[in-house]
């Protein structure tokens, strides 16, 4: 990470932290690079703990597949689309007692910064995006729990290949390497809420029952610690 980038993510989220004075929304957000199992884990949280799901807005997204073939043209409109949808989701989720989000507005800036650094988004576009992000984040509170699904780039690519979305398969591995590195930088700086980091390189909680139970227990312990589950029974 370049010296001038240190503290960038803390600065982006500073207004959120200062604005809420320790208050959080009763929601779980799940984040991590493409292909690590966020949607699968969200379904597990729904089934095991009774949370209401908010899926990442990739379905009916008019720009996403175009972006992978022409990033310079579609980086800015795609990021604005995602930012707007994630703001809509988190506003709706905040009205519920228990919500779980597959990605969220808190980490949206990861993608925008990476695209700016790679030259796919201009400085002018990035500054507009940052201003919009800052205006939106001021109306949010931190999540009660952030779950970070960590994976090596090789494992993420293996899962992406298995999933078989053509526009992802056609994307160069260097893109996934940059994204994974940016995620690690983000979570090195993330300090607005409790974080549960789970390395999924050797876990298959979709198909392996033991792995599923391991992950469920890790989440349960964290929710107990945060006093978000009833332990009286």
PEFEN-V462948 format. One record per residue. N is the residue number from 0. RES is the residue in one small letter. PHI is phi as a letter, one per 20 degrees, with the letter a starting at -180 (999 if undefined). Layout:
N,RES,PHI + N,RES,PHI
//
This chain:
0,x,999 + 1,x,f + 2,x,g + 3,x,f + 4,x,e + 5,x,f + 6,x,n + 7,x,g + 8,x,f + 9,x,g + 10,x,f + 11,x,f + 12,x,e + 13,x,g + 14,x,f + 15,x,f + 16,x,f + 17,x,f + 18,x,f + 19,x,d + 20,x,l + 21,x,n + 22,x,f + 23,x,c + 24,x,e + 25,x,f + 26,x,b + 27,x,d + 28,x,d + 29,x,d + 30,x,c + 31,x,q + 32,x,f + 33,x,g + 34,x,n + 35,x,e + 36,x,o + 37,x,f + 38,x,f + 39,x,f + 40,x,f + 41,x,g + 42,x,f + 43,x,f + 44,x,f + 45,x,f + 46,x,f + 47,x,e + 48,x,c + 49,x,m + 50,x,e + 51,x,e + 52,x,e + 53,x,c + 54,x,f + 55,x,f + 56,x,f + 57,x,d + 58,x,e + 59,x,l + 60,x,e + 61,x,f + 62,x,d + 63,x,g + 64,x,f + 65,x,f + 66,x,g + 67,x,f + 68,x,e + 69,x,b + 70,x,f + 71,x,f + 72,x,f + 73,x,d + 74,x,g + 75,x,f + 76,x,f + 77,x,f + 78,x,f + 79,x,f + 80,x,g + 81,x,f + 82,x,f + 83,x,f + 84,x,f + 85,x,f + 86,x,f + 87,x,f + 88,x,f + 89,x,f + 90,x,f + 91,x,f + 92,x,f + 93,x,f + 94,x,e + 95,x,d + 96,x,f + 97,x,b + 98,x,c + 99,x,c + 100,x,d + 101,x,e + 102,x,m + 103,x,a + 104,x,f + 105,x,g + 106,x,d + 107,x,g + 108,x,f + 109,x,g + 110,x,f + 111,x,f + 112,x,f + 113,x,f + 114,x,f + 115,x,f + 116,x,f + 117,x,e + 118,x,n + 119,x,f + 120,x,c + 121,x,f + 122,x,g + 123,x,f + 124,x,f + 125,x,f + 126,x,f + 127,x,f + 128,x,g + 129,x,g + 130,x,f + 131,x,f + 132,x,g + 133,x,f + 134,x,f + 135,x,f + 136,x,f + 137,x,f + 138,x,e + 139,x,d + 140,x,d + 141,x,f + 142,x,f + 143,x,f + 144,x,b + 145,x,d + 146,x,d + 147,x,d + 148,x,e + 149,x,e + 150,x,b + 151,x,f + 152,x,f + 153,x,g + 154,x,f + 155,x,f + 156,x,f + 157,x,g + 158,x,f + 159,x,f + 160,x,f + 161,x,f + 162,x,f + 163,x,n + 164,x,f + 165,x,f + 166,x,f + 167,x,f + 168,x,f + 169,x,e + 170,x,e + 171,x,f + 172,x,f + 173,x,g + 174,x,f + 175,x,f + 176,x,f + 177,x,f + 178,x,f + 179,x,f + 180,x,f + 181,x,f + 182,x,f + 183,x,f + 184,x,f + 185,x,g + 186,x,f + 187,x,f + 188,x,d + 189,x,f + 190,x,b + 191,x,e + 192,x,a + 193,x,f + 194,x,c + 195,x,d + 196,x,e + 197,x,c + 198,x,e + 199,x,d + 200,x,g + 201,x,d + 202,x,d + 203,x,c + 204,x,f + 205,x,e + 206,x,d + 207,x,d + 208,x,f + 209,x,f + 210,x,f + 211,x,f + 212,x,f + 213,x,f + 214,x,f + 215,x,g + 216,x,f + 217,x,f + 218,x,f + 219,x,g + 220,x,f + 221,x,f + 222,x,f + 223,x,f + 224,x,g + 225,x,e + 226,x,l + 227,x,d + 228,x,c + 229,x,e + 230,x,d + 231,x,f + 232,x,e
//
